Structures are given as C-alpha cells and as structure tokens.
Amino acid sequence: MKKVFDGRKRGKLGTGLNPAVVRVQTEDRMKEVAAQFEENGWKFTIGLEPDQPEDISDLEILLNPPKTRVTEKKIGRNAPCPCGSGKKYKKCCGK
C-alpha cells in the first residue's frame, strides 16, 4: 500500500523543487506545450514518447487551479431557528 503523505514538504507544482512532468507524442505538440510553460514561467520536464498516450495532466492543473471551497456558517444549537418560529434551533428544526 502506497502512502499518500510521507511527511516531507513538497514544492509547489511548476517550480524547481516540483517541476511539471508531461508526456507528448509528436515534436509539434512538444513545442506547443513547451511554449505554454515558458509563457507562464513554470519549470517542466517533457517526454517525447510516440508509443505512449499523451499525459498533460500537470499542465491542466497549472492552467486551471482548484478553487477554494467556502463552507456556510453552521447554526448554533441555542441560536434562534432560521425558519422563523421563534424557538431555539435545537427545539425546532435541529432535533
């Protein structure tokens, strides 16, 4: 079983400590992908492997970073119920 986190700090994707790794099938595609990395100033490693499927998942992550999730504030048990009954949340909708 492979551990997900081994306790060591990783560098941000696209930096010298953690360069993006992509695999392409043609020279033209390699030039196109390299241009995108250089335009944004990201560090990268490109492998030209015609017999393997293309893998540009690291580039896609850098171009579309995950959005931060914001959770809604929870209702306290002793706060007034949001339904408008005037009762405490725990006695009305909190059950």
N, C-alpha and C positions, 0 to 999 in steps of 0.2 A: 504494500500500500504506500503510495507516494504522499509525503506531507505537503500541504499547501503552503504553510508558512514555517520556515526553518529558523526564525529569529534574527536573520541578517537583514539589514536595511538595503533595499533596492533603490537604484536611481530612477528618476522619472523617465518614462519612455521617450526615446528620441534624444537622449543626452549621451555623453561619452561613457558613463557608467552602465547604461542600459540602452544601447542603440537598437533601433527598429530593425527587424530581420524580415525580409520579403523574398519570395521566390517567383520568378517570371519564366516565360517560355521562349521569348524572342528578344533579339537585340533592340528592336524598335520600342518594345514595351519597357525594356530596361532603361532606355534613355528617357522615356516619358515619366516613369516612376521616379528616377533619379532627379529629374528636373523639379518635381513636386517637393521632394525632400529638401533640395538645395534652396528652393524659393522660400521655404519656411525656416531654414537654418537648423533642421533636425539631423542628427547623426544616424547613419543607416548602414546596413550590410545587404547587398543584393546578390542573390544566387541565380545564375542562368542555368536552368535545368529544363531542356526541351521535353524530356520524357516524364516529368512530374507535373501535377496540376498546379496552376498559379495560386499563390498564397500571399495576399496583400492585406491580411487582417490587421497587422500593426499600423499600416498606413491609414486604414479606415478608422481605427481607434483615435489616431492623432488628428485626423480631419474632423471627426465627429465625437468629441469628448463626451463622456456620460454626464448627464445633468444631475445636479444636486437635488436630492429629494427633501421636501419640507413637509413635516407632519403637522397635522392640525392639533391645536391645544386640546388636551383632554379635559373633560368636565369633572370637577371635584365632586366627591360623594355628598358633601354638605353644601354645595352650591345650589342656587335655585335652578329648577328644571327648565331647560330651554323650550319645552312645549308650551309654557305659559300658564301652567296650572297653579303656580304659586307654592307648590310643595318643594321639599328638598329632592334633589335628583335621586338619592338612594331610596326614597319612599315612593317615587312616581315611576320614572322610566328606567332607573338603574337596577331594580330588582336584584 
